[in-house]
Each structure stands twice: as structure tokens, then as C-alpha cells.
């Protein structure tokens, strides 16, 4: 096995998550800044675990599609 496998391989970028939630990248960055959404940071890179996002959506009652 190669030790060069990126740590963030299974994680979503801000753009990935924005497209998934149908919001802008700016909205995702705002949520991260306000700590509204679960995220991980390393070397200034923000990434998201899909399973954590699914749990977050479930806890929000999928209210991300409106107000």
C-alpha cells in the first residue's frame, strides 16, 4: 500500500457539498465560520465527511431546502 494516499480521499470539498445541498460555496463557508455544519480542517483546507453531513441533515429535518 502506498503511504501517499491523500487523507481527504473520502471527504467532500466545499464545492462538492455546495452542489449536493444546492447552495453556494459562500453559504458553506458561512456555515463553517458559524460552526453550523460539521467539518474538518487541515492546513486551511475545509472538508466534510458524507456520513456526518447525512446525520446533520437528518437532525435538521432536511430543512436545508428552505428557511
mmCIF file of the N, C-alpha and C atoms, coordinates in Angstrom:
data_MODEL
# 
_entry.id   MODEL 
# 
loop_
_atom_site.group_PDB 
_atom_site.id 
_atom_site.type_symbol 
_atom_site.label_atom_id 
_atom_site.label_alt_id 
_atom_site.label_comp_id 
_atom_site.label_asym_id 
_atom_site.label_entity_id 
_atom_site.label_seq_id 
_atom_site.pdbx_PDB_ins_code 
_atom_site.Cartn_x 
_atom_site.Cartn_y 
_atom_site.Cartn_z 
_atom_site.occupancy 
_atom_site.B_iso_or_equiv 
_atom_site.pdbx_formal_charge 
_atom_site.auth_seq_id 
_atom_site.auth_comp_id 
_atom_site.auth_asym_id 
_atom_site.auth_atom_id 
_atom_site.pdbx_PDB_model_num 
ATOM 1   N N  . UNK A 1 1  ? 0.841   -1.193 0.000  1.00 0.00 ? 1  UNK A N  1 
ATOM 2   C CA . UNK A 1 1  ? 0.000   0.000  0.000  1.00 0.00 ? 1  UNK A CA 1 
ATOM 3   C C  . UNK A 1 1  ? 0.875   1.242  0.000  1.00 0.00 ? 1  UNK A C  1 
ATOM 4   N N  . UNK A 1 2  ? 0.474   2.216  -0.729 1.00 0.00 ? 2  UNK A N  1 
ATOM 5   C CA . UNK A 1 2  ? 1.230   3.452  -0.807 1.00 0.00 ? 2  UNK A CA 1 
ATOM 6   C C  . UNK A 1 2  ? 0.877   4.367  0.364  1.00 0.00 ? 2  UNK A C  1 
ATOM 7   N N  . UNK A 1 3  ? 1.884   5.008  0.909  1.00 0.00 ? 3  UNK A N  1 
ATOM 8   C CA . UNK A 1 3  ? 1.629   5.950  2.002  1.00 0.00 ? 3  UNK A CA 1 
ATOM 9   C C  . UNK A 1 3  ? 1.268   7.325  1.451  1.00 0.00 ? 3  UNK A C  1 
ATOM 10  N N  . UNK A 1 4  ? 1.199   7.442  0.138  1.00 0.00 ? 4  UNK A N  1 
ATOM 11  C CA . UNK A 1 4  ? 0.892   8.718  -0.497 1.00 0.00 ? 4  UNK A CA 1 
ATOM 12  C C  . UNK A 1 4  ? -0.607  8.935  -0.715 1.00 0.00 ? 4  UNK A C  1 
ATOM 13  N N  . UNK A 1 5  ? -1.436  8.027  -0.202 1.00 0.00 ? 5  UNK A N  1 
ATOM 14  C CA . UNK A 1 5  ? -2.878  8.171  -0.362 1.00 0.00 ? 5  UNK A CA 1 
ATOM 15  C C  . UNK A 1 5  ? -3.346  9.393  0.419  1.00 0.00 ? 5  UNK A C  1 
ATOM 16  N N  . UNK A 1 6  ? -4.028  10.321 -0.251 1.00 0.00 ? 6  UNK A N  1 
ATOM 17  C CA . UNK A 1 6  ? -4.474  11.527 0.446  1.00 0.00 ? 6  UNK A CA 1 
ATOM 18  C C  . UNK A 1 6  ? -5.431  11.217 1.593  1.00 0.00 ? 6  UNK A C  1 
ATOM 19  N N  . UNK A 1 7  ? -5.252  11.926 2.690  1.00 0.00 ? 7  UNK A N  1 
ATOM 20  C CA . UNK A 1 7  ? -6.105  11.750 3.857  1.00 0.00 ? 7  UNK A CA 1 
ATOM 21  C C  . UNK A 1 7  ? -7.543  12.115 3.522  1.00 0.00 ? 7  UNK A C  1 
ATOM 22  N N  . UNK A 1 8  ? -7.721  13.076 2.604  1.00 0.00 ? 8  UNK A N  1 
ATOM 23  C CA . UNK A 1 8  ? -9.050  13.597 2.302  1.00 0.00 ? 8  UNK A CA 1 
ATOM 24  C C  . UNK A 1 8  ? -9.748  12.861 1.163  1.00 0.00 ? 8  UNK A C  1 
ATOM 25  N N  . UNK A 1 9  ? -9.262  11.689 0.808  1.00 0.00 ? 9  UNK A N  1 
ATOM 26  C CA . UNK A 1 9  ? -9.824  10.941 -0.315 1.00 0.00 ? 9  UNK A CA 1 
ATOM 27  C C  . UNK A 1 9  ? -11.334 10.754 -0.260 1.00 0.00 ? 9  UNK A C  1 
ATOM 28  N N  . UNK A 1 10 ? -11.868 10.401 0.898  1.00 0.00 ? 10 UNK A N  1 
ATOM 29  C CA . UNK A 1 10 ? -13.288 10.087 1.012  1.00 0.00 ? 10 UNK A CA 1 
ATOM 30  C C  . UNK A 1 10 ? -14.125 11.284 1.432  1.00 0.00 ? 10 UNK A C  1 
ATOM 31  N N  . UNK A 1 11 ? -13.510 12.438 1.515  1.00 0.00 ? 11 UNK A N  1 
ATOM 32  C CA . UNK A 1 11 ? -14.210 13.613 2.004  1.00 0.00 ? 11 UNK A CA 1 
ATOM 33  C C  . UNK A 1 11 ? -14.630 14.533 0.872  1.00 0.00 ? 11 UNK A C  1 
ATOM 34  N N  . UNK A 1 12 ? -15.652 15.347 1.152  1.00 0.00 ? 12 UNK A N  1 
ATOM 35  C CA . UNK A 1 12 ? -16.143 16.302 0.173  1.00 0.00 ? 12 UNK A CA 1 
ATOM 36  C C  . UNK A 1 12 ? -15.462 17.647 0.351  1.00 0.00 ? 12 UNK A C  1 
ATOM 37  N N  . UNK A 1 13 ? -15.266 18.340 -0.740 1.00 0.00 ? 13 UNK A N  1 
ATOM 38  C CA . UNK A 1 13 ? -14.782 19.713 -0.703 1.00 0.00 ? 13 UNK A CA 1 
ATOM 39  C C  . UNK A 1 13 ? -15.974 20.642 -0.472 1.00 0.00 ? 13 UNK A C  1 
ATOM 40  N N  . UNK A 1 14 ? -15.681 21.920 -0.281 1.00 0.00 ? 14 UNK A N  1 
ATOM 41  C CA . UNK A 1 14 ? -16.742 22.916 -0.141 1.00 0.00 ? 14 UNK A CA 1 
ATOM 42  C C  . UNK A 1 14 ? -17.636 22.892 -1.377 1.00 0.00 ? 14 UNK A C  1 
ATOM 43  N N  . UNK A 1 15 ? -17.022 22.833 -2.551 1.00 0.00 ? 15 UNK A N  1 
ATOM 44  C CA . UNK A 1 15 ? -17.791 22.824 -3.799 1.00 0.00 ? 15 UNK A CA 1 
ATOM 45  C C  . UNK A 1 15 ? -18.641 21.569 -3.924 1.00 0.00 ? 15 UNK A C  1 
ATOM 46  N N  . UNK A 1 16 ? -18.078 20.414 -3.552 1.00 0.00 ? 16 UNK A N  1 
ATOM 47  C CA . UNK A 1 16 ? -18.853 19.160 -3.570 1.00 0.00 ? 16 UNK A CA 1 
ATOM 48  C C  . UNK A 1 16 ? -20.110 19.299 -2.724 1.00 0.00 ? 16 UNK A C  1 
ATOM 49  N N  . UNK A 1 17 ? -19.930 19.808 -1.497 1.00 0.00 ? 17 UNK A N  1 
ATOM 50  C CA . UNK A 1 17 ? -21.057 19.922 -0.581 1.00 0.00 ? 17 UNK A CA 1 
ATOM 51  C C  . UNK A 1 17 ? -22.055 20.972 -1.061 1.00 0.00 ? 17 UNK A C  1 
ATOM 52  N N  . UNK A 1 18 ? -21.552 22.070 -1.575 1.00 0.00 ? 18 UNK A N  1 
ATOM 53  C CA . UNK A 1 18 ? -22.442 23.121 -2.084 1.00 0.00 ? 18 UNK A CA 1 
ATOM 54  C C  . UNK A 1 18 ? -23.326 22.582 -3.207 1.00 0.00 ? 18 UNK A C  1 
ATOM 55  N N  . UNK A 1 19 ? -22.740 21.806 -4.108 1.00 0.00 ? 19 UNK A N  1 
ATOM 56  C CA . UNK A 1 19 ? -23.521 21.225 -5.199 1.00 0.00 ? 19 UNK A CA 1 
ATOM 57  C C  . UNK A 1 19 ? -24.528 20.218 -4.655 1.00 0.00 ? 19 UNK A C  1 
ATOM 58  N N  . UNK A 1 20 ? -24.117 19.418 -3.674 1.00 0.00 ? 20 UNK A N  1 
ATOM 59  C CA . UNK A 1 20 ? -25.012 18.427 -3.083 1.00 0.00 ? 20 UNK A CA 1 
ATOM 60  C C  . UNK A 1 20 ? -26.215 19.091 -2.415 1.00 0.00 ? 20 UNK A C  1 
ATOM 61  N N  . UNK A 1 21 ? -25.963 20.190 -1.693 1.00 0.00 ? 21 UNK A N  1 
ATOM 62  C CA . UNK A 1 21 ? -27.033 20.873 -0.968 1.00 0.00 ? 21 UNK A CA 1 
ATOM 63  C C  . UNK A 1 21 ? -27.735 21.946 -1.801 1.00 0.00 ? 21 UNK A C  1 
ATOM 64  N N  . UNK A 1 22 ? -27.219 22.177 -3.010 1.00 0.00 ? 22 UNK A N  1 
ATOM 65  C CA . UNK A 1 22 ? -27.769 23.201 -3.909 1.00 0.00 ? 22 UNK A CA 1 
ATOM 66  C C  . UNK A 1 22 ? -27.740 24.592 -3.268 1.00 0.00 ? 22 UNK A C  1 
ATOM 67  N N  . UNK A 1 23 ? -26.580 24.909 -2.697 1.00 0.00 ? 23 UNK A N  1 
ATOM 68  C CA . UNK A 1 23 ? -26.331 26.240 -2.162 1.00 0.00 ? 23 UNK A CA 1 
ATOM 69  C C  . UNK A 1 23 ? -24.993 26.716 -2.727 1.00 0.00 ? 23 UNK A C  1 
ATOM 70  N N  . UNK A 1 24 ? -24.636 27.959 -2.452 1.00 0.00 ? 24 UNK A N  1 
ATOM 71  C CA . UNK A 1 24 ? -23.378 28.493 -2.964 1.00 0.00 ? 24 UNK A CA 1 
ATOM 72  C C  . UNK A 1 24 ? -22.200 28.089 -2.070 1.00 0.00 ? 24 UNK A C  1 
ATOM 73  N N  . UNK A 1 25 ? -21.002 28.146 -2.632 1.00 0.00 ? 25 UNK A N  1 
ATOM 74  C CA . UNK A 1 25 ? -19.796 27.909 -1.843 1.00 0.00 ? 25 UNK A CA 1 
ATOM 75  C C  . UNK A 1 25 ? -19.750 28.897 -0.677 1.00 0.00 ? 25 UNK A C  1 
ATOM 76  N N  . UNK A 1 26 ? -20.150 30.129 -0.937 1.00 0.00 ? 26 UNK A N  1 
ATOM 77  C CA . UNK A 1 26 ? -20.140 31.174 0.095  1.00 0.00 ? 26 UNK A CA 1 
ATOM 78  C C  . UNK A 1 26 ? -21.012 30.774 1.286  1.00 0.00 ? 26 UNK A C  1 
ATOM 79  N N  . UNK A 1 27 ? -22.159 30.167 1.013  1.00 0.00 ? 27 UNK A N  1 
ATOM 80  C CA . UNK A 1 27 ? -23.046 29.705 2.087  1.00 0.00 ? 27 UNK A CA 1 
ATOM 81  C C  . UNK A 1 27 ? -22.354 28.644 2.932  1.00 0.00 ? 27 UNK A C  1 
ATOM 82  N N  . UNK A 1 28 ? -21.664 27.711 2.285  1.00 0.00 ? 28 UNK A N  1 
ATOM 83  C CA . UNK A 1 28 ? -20.948 26.663 3.015  1.00 0.00 ? 28 UNK A CA 1 
ATOM 84  C C  . UNK A 1 28 ? -19.880 27.287 3.909  1.00 0.00 ? 28 UNK A C  1 
ATOM 85  N N  . UNK A 1 29 ? -19.096 28.222 3.352  1.00 0.00 ? 29 UNK A N  1 
ATOM 86  C CA . UNK A 1 29 ? -18.065 28.887 4.152  1.00 0.00 ? 29 UNK A CA 1 
ATOM 87  C C  . UNK A 1 29 ? -18.678 29.645 5.323  1.00 0.00 ? 29 UNK A C  1 
ATOM 88  N N  . UNK A 1 30 ? -19.837 30.247 5.112  1.00 0.00 ? 30 UNK A N  1 
ATOM 89  C CA . UNK A 1 30 ? -20.530 30.962 6.182  1.00 0.00 ? 30 UNK A CA 1 
ATOM 90  C C  . UNK A 1 30 ? -20.938 29.989 7.290  1.00 0.00 ? 30 UNK A C  1 
ATOM 91  N N  . UNK A 1 31 ? -21.487 28.830 6.908  1.00 0.00 ? 31 UNK A N  1 
ATOM 92  C CA . UNK A 1 31 ? -21.890 27.814 7.885  1.00 0.00 ? 31 UNK A CA 1 
ATOM 93  C C  . UNK A 1 31 ? -20.682 27.304 8.665  1.00 0.00 ? 31 UNK A C  1 
ATOM 94  N N  . UNK A 1 32 ? -19.553 27.128 7.961  1.00 0.00 ? 32 UNK A N  1 
ATOM 95  C CA . UNK A 1 32 ? -18.326 26.671 8.635  1.00 0.00 ? 32 UNK A CA 1 
ATOM 96  C C  . UNK A 1 32 ? -17.881 27.733 9.644  1.00 0.00 ? 32 UNK A C  1 
ATOM 97  N N  . UNK A 1 33 ? -17.872 28.977 9.221  1.00 0.00 ? 33 UNK A N  1 
ATOM 98  C CA . UNK A 1 33 ? -17.458 30.073 10.095 1.00 0.00 ? 33 UNK A CA 1 
ATOM 99  C C  . UNK A 1 33 ? -18.327 30.145 11.347 1.00 0.00 ? 33 UNK A C  1 
ATOM 100 N N  . UNK A 1 34 ? -19.619 29.920 11.169 1.00 0.00 ? 34 UNK A N  1 
ATOM 101 C CA . UNK A 1 34 ? -20.570 29.965 12.289 1.00 0.00 ? 34 UNK A CA 1 
ATOM 102 C C  . UNK A 1 34 ? -20.671 28.630 13.022 1.00 0.00 ? 34 UNK A C  1 
ATOM 103 N N  . UNK A 1 35 ? -19.929 27.639 12.534 1.00 0.00 ? 35 UNK A N  1 
ATOM 104 C CA . UNK A 1 35 ? -19.935 26.283 13.109 1.00 0.00 ? 35 UNK A CA 1 
ATOM 105 C C  . UNK A 1 35 ? -21.331 25.662 13.124 1.00 0.00 ? 35 UNK A C  1 
ATOM 106 N N  . UNK A 1 36 ? -22.058 25.892 12.051 1.00 0.00 ? 36 UNK A N  1 
ATOM 107 C CA . UNK A 1 36 ? -23.417 25.366 11.898 1.00 0.00 ? 36 UNK A CA 1 
ATOM 108 C C  . UNK A 1 36 ? -23.382 23.926 11.391 1.00 0.00 ? 36 UNK A C  1 
ATOM 109 N N  . UNK A 1 37 ? -22.348 23.600 10.630 1.00 0.00 ? 37 UNK A N  1 
ATOM 110 C CA . UNK A 1 37 ? -22.276 22.323 9.932  1.00 0.00 ? 37 UNK A CA 1 
ATOM 111 C C  . UNK A 1 37 ? -21.005 21.583 10.365 1.00 0.00 ? 37 UNK A C  1 
ATOM 112 N N  . UNK A 1 38 ? -21.057 20.250 10.469 1.00 0.00 ? 38 UNK A N  1 
ATOM 113 C CA . UNK A 1 38 ? -19.847 19.515 10.856 1.00 0.00 ? 38 UNK A CA 1 
ATOM 114 C C  . UNK A 1 38 ? -18.788 19.566 9.743  1.00 0.00 ? 38 UNK A C  1 
ATOM 115 N N  . UNK A 1 39 ? -17.559 19.887 10.124 1.00 0.00 ? 39 UNK A N  1 
ATOM 116 C CA . UNK A 1 39 ? -16.478 19.977 9.143  1.00 0.00 ? 39 UNK A CA 1 
ATOM 117 C C  . UNK A 1 39 ? -15.155 19.576 9.772  1.00 0.00 ? 39 UNK A C  1 
ATOM 118 N N  . UNK A 1 40 ? -14.166 19.372 8.918  1.00 0.00 ? 40 UNK A N  1 
ATOM 119 C CA . UNK A 1 40 ? -12.813 19.030 9.348  1.00 0.00 ? 40 UNK A CA 1 
ATOM 120 C C  . UNK A 1 40 ? -11.870 19.970 8.625  1.00 0.00 ? 40 UNK A C  1 
ATOM 121 N N  . UNK A 1 41 ? -10.802 20.350 9.323  1.00 0.00 ? 41 UNK A N  1 
ATOM 122 C CA . UNK A 1 41 ? -9.857  21.298 8.749  1.00 0.00 ? 41 UNK A CA 1 
ATOM 123 C C  . UNK A 1 41 ? -8.438  20.789 8.943  1.00 0.00 ? 41 UNK A C  1 
ATOM 124 N N  . UNK A 1 42 ? -7.630  20.926 7.898  1.00 0.00 ? 42 UNK A N  1 
ATOM 125 C CA . UNK A 1 42 ? -6.207  20.603 7.986  1.00 0.00 ? 42 UNK A CA 1 
ATOM 126 C C  . UNK A 1 42 ? -5.479  21.486 6.981  1.00 0.00 ? 42 UNK A C  1 
ATOM 127 N N  . UNK A 1 43 ? -4.478  22.179 7.451  1.00 0.00 ? 43 UNK A N  1 
ATOM 128 C CA . UNK A 1 43 ? -3.717  23.079 6.575  1.00 0.00 ? 43 UNK A CA 1 
ATOM 129 C C  . UNK A 1 43 ? -4.629  24.023 5.804  1.00 0.00 ? 43 UNK A C  1 
ATOM 130 N N  . UNK A 1 44 ? -5.591  24.588 6.475  1.00 0.00 ? 44 UNK A N  1 
ATOM 131 C CA . UNK A 1 44 ? -6.520  25.570 5.913  1.00 0.00 ? 44 UNK A CA 1 
ATOM 132 C C  . UNK A 1 44 ? -7.513  24.996 4.909  1.00 0.00 ? 44 UNK A C  1 
ATOM 133 N N  . UNK A 1 45 ? -7.494  23.683 4.723  1.00 0.00 ? 45 UNK A N  1 
ATOM 134 C CA . UNK A 1 45 ? -8.461  23.048 3.833  1.00 0.00 ? 45 UNK A CA 1 
ATOM 135 C C  . UNK A 1 45 ? -9.668  22.605 4.643  1.00 0.00 ? 45 UNK A C  1 
ATOM 136 N N  . UNK A 1 46 ? -10.849 22.923 4.143  1.00 0.00 ? 46 UNK A N  1 
ATOM 137 C CA . UNK A 1 46 ? -12.084 22.521 4.810  1.00 0.00 ? 46 UNK A CA 1 
ATOM 138 C C  . UNK A 1 46 ? -12.655 21.334 4.046  1.00 0.00 ? 46 UNK A C  1 
ATOM 139 N N  . UNK A 1 47 ? -12.971 20.275 4.772  1.00 0.00 ? 47 UNK A N  1 
ATOM 140 C CA . UNK A 1 47 ? -13.539 19.075 4.155  1.00 0.00 ? 47 UNK A CA 1 
ATOM 141 C C  . UNK A 1 47 ? -14.695 18.573 5.011  1.00 0.00 ? 47 UNK A C  1 
ATOM 142 N N  . UNK A 1 48 ? -15.537 17.738 4.392  1.00 0.00 ? 48 UNK A N  1 
ATOM 143 C CA . UNK A 1 48 ? -16.742 17.244 5.044  1.00 0.00 ? 48 UNK A CA 1 
ATOM 144 C C  . UNK A 1 48 ? -16.855 15.741 4.859  1.00 0.00 ? 48 UNK A C  1 
ATOM 145 N N  . UNK A 1 49 ? -17.240 15.045 5.934  1.00 0.00 ? 49 UNK A N  1 
ATOM 146 C CA . UNK A 1 49 ? -17.487 13.600 5.843  1.00 0.00 ? 49 UNK A CA 1 
ATOM 147 C C  . UNK A 1 49 ? -18.936 13.407 5.437  1.00 0.00 ? 49 UNK A C  1 
ATOM 148 N N  . UNK A 1 50 ? -19.184 12.712 4.329  1.00 0.00 ? 50 UNK A N  1 
ATOM 149 C CA . UNK A 1 50 ? -20.559 12.499 3.877  1.00 0.00 ? 50 UNK A CA 1 
ATOM 150 C C  . UNK A 1 50 ? -21.479 11.928 4.961  1.00 0.00 ? 50 UNK A C  1 
ATOM 151 N N  . UNK A 1 51 ? -20.997 10.979 5.754  1.00 0.00 ? 51 UNK A N  1 
ATOM 152 C CA . UNK A 1 51 ? -21.843 10.375 6.796  1.00 0.00 ? 51 UNK A CA 1 
ATOM 153 C C  . UNK A 1 51 ? -22.243 11.412 7.846  1.00 0.00 ? 51 UNK A C  1 
ATOM 154 N N  . UNK A 1 52 ? -21.329 12.307 8.181  1.00 0.00 ? 52 UNK A N  1 
ATOM 155 C CA . UNK A 1 52 ? -21.647 13.360 9.154  1.00 0.00 ? 52 UNK A CA 1 
ATOM 156 C C  . UNK A 1 52 ? -22.653 14.349 8.572  1.00 0.00 ? 52 UNK A C  1 
ATOM 157 N N  . UNK A 1 53 ? -22.519 14.635 7.290  1.00 0.00 ? 53 UNK A N  1 
ATOM 158 C CA . UNK A 1 53 ? -23.468 15.543 6.638  1.00 0.00 ? 53 UNK A CA 1 
ATOM 159 C C  . UNK A 1 53 ? -24.856 14.914 6.612  1.00 0.00 ? 53 UNK A C  1 
ATOM 160 N N  . UNK A 1 54 ? -24.924 13.613 6.331  1.00 0.00 ? 54 UNK A N  1 
ATOM 161 C CA . UNK A 1 54 ? -26.218 12.921 6.338  1.00 0.00 ? 54 UNK A CA 1 
ATOM 162 C C  . UNK A 1 54 ? -26.872 12.997 7.716  1.00 0.00 ? 54 UNK A C  1 
ATOM 163 N N  . UNK A 1 55 ? -26.071 12.776 8.770  1.00 0.00 ? 55 UNK A N  1 
ATOM 164 C CA . UNK A 1 55 ? -26.609 12.872 10.139 1.00 0.00 ? 55 UNK A CA 1 
ATOM 165 C C  . UNK A 1 55 ? -27.055 14.298 10.436 1.00 0.00 ? 55 UNK A C  1 
ATOM 166 N N  . UNK A 1 56 ? -26.264 15.271 10.007 1.00 0.00 ? 56 UNK A N  1 
ATOM 167 C CA . UNK A 1 56 ? -26.604 16.679 10.227 1.00 0.00 ? 56 UNK A CA 1 
ATOM 168 C C  . UNK A 1 56 ? -27.927 17.019 9.535  1.00 0.00 ? 56 UNK A C  1 
ATOM 169 N N  . UNK A 1 57 ? -28.081 16.552 8.303  1.00 0.00 ? 57 UNK A N  1 
ATOM 170 C CA . UNK A 1 57 ? -29.330 16.798 7.578  1.00 0.00 ? 57 UNK A CA 1 
ATOM 171 C C  . UNK A 1 57 ? -30.517 16.156 8.296  1.00 0.00 ? 57 UNK A C  1 
ATOM 172 N N  . UNK A 1 58 ? -30.334 14.941 8.774  1.00 0.00 ? 58 UNK A N  1 
ATOM 173 C CA . UNK A 1 58 ? -31.410 14.247 9.489  1.00 0.00 ? 58 UNK A CA 1 
ATOM 174 C C  . UNK A 1 58 ? -31.794 15.010 10.754 1.00 0.00 ? 58 UNK A C  1 
ATOM 175 N N  . UNK A 1 59 ? -30.787 15.529 11.448 1.00 0.00 ? 59 UNK A N  1 
ATOM 176 C CA . UNK A 1 59 ? -31.069 16.268 12.689 1.00 0.00 ? 59 UNK A CA 1 
ATOM 177 C C  . UNK A 1 59 ? -31.739 17.599 12.409 1.00 0.00 ? 59 UNK A C  1 
ATOM 178 N N  . UNK A 1 60 ? -31.541 18.134 11.212 1.00 0.00 ? 60 UNK A N  1 
ATOM 179 C CA . UNK A 1 60 ? -32.162 19.392 10.811 1.00 0.00 ? 60 UNK A CA 1 
ATOM 180 C C  . UNK A 1 60 ? -33.545 19.173 10.214 1.00 0.00 ? 60 UNK A C  1 
ATOM 181 N N  . UNK A 1 61 ? -33.949 17.925 10.090 1.00 0.00 ? 61 UNK A N  1 
ATOM 182 C CA . UNK A 1 61 ? -35.239 17.617 9.465  1.00 0.00 ? 61 UNK A CA 1 
ATOM 183 C C  . UNK A 1 61 ? -35.250 17.997 7.998  1.00 0.00 ? 61 UNK A C  1 
ATOM 184 N N  . UNK A 1 62 ? -34.034 17.940 7.395  1.00 0.00 ? 62 UNK A N  1 
ATOM 185 C CA . UNK A 1 62 ? -33.865 18.285 5.980  1.00 0.00 ? 62 UNK A CA 1 
ATOM 186 C C  . UNK A 1 62 ? -34.405 19.673 5.671  1.00 0.00 ? 62 UNK A C  1 
ATOM 187 N N  . UNK A 1 63 ? -34.309 20.599 6.634  1.00 0.00 ? 63 UNK A N  1 
ATOM 188 C CA . UNK A 1 63 ? -34.799 21.958 6.443  1.00 0.00 ? 63 UNK A CA 1 
ATOM 189 C C  . UNK A 1 63 ? -33.850 22.807 5.609  1.00 0.00 ? 63 UNK A C  1 
ATOM 190 N N  . UNK A 1 64 ? -32.779 22.186 5.079  1.00 0.00 ? 64 UNK A N  1 
ATOM 191 C CA . UNK A 1 64 ? -31.829 22.939 4.256  1.00 0.00 ? 64 UNK A CA 1 
ATOM 192 C C  . UNK A 1 64 ? -32.403 23.376 2.921  1.00 0.00 ? 64 UNK A C  1 
ATOM 193 N N  . UNK A 1 65 ? -33.570 22.881 2.572  1.00 0.00 ? 65 UNK A N  1 
ATOM 194 C CA . UNK A 1 65 ? -34.172 23.251 1.287  1.00 0.00 ? 65 UNK A CA 1 
ATOM 195 C C  . UNK A 1 65 ? -35.013 24.508 1.383  1.00 0.00 ? 65 UNK A C  1 
ATOM 196 N N  . UNK A 1 66 ? -35.085 25.097 2.541  1.00 0.00 ? 66 UNK A N  1 
ATOM 197 C CA . UNK A 1 66 ? -35.871 26.312 2.709  1.00 0.00 ? 66 UNK A CA 1 
ATOM 198 C C  . UNK A 1 66 ? -35.380 27.109 3.883  1.00 0.00 ? 66 UNK A C  1 
ATOM 199 N N  . UNK A 1 67 ? -36.284 27.876 4.474  1.00 0.00 ? 67 UNK A N  1 
ATOM 200 C CA . UNK A 1 67 ? -35.859 28.682 5.625  1.00 0.00 ? 67 UNK A CA 1 
ATOM 201 C C  . UNK A 1 67 ? -35.856 27.863 6.859  1.00 0.00 ? 67 UNK A C  1 
# 
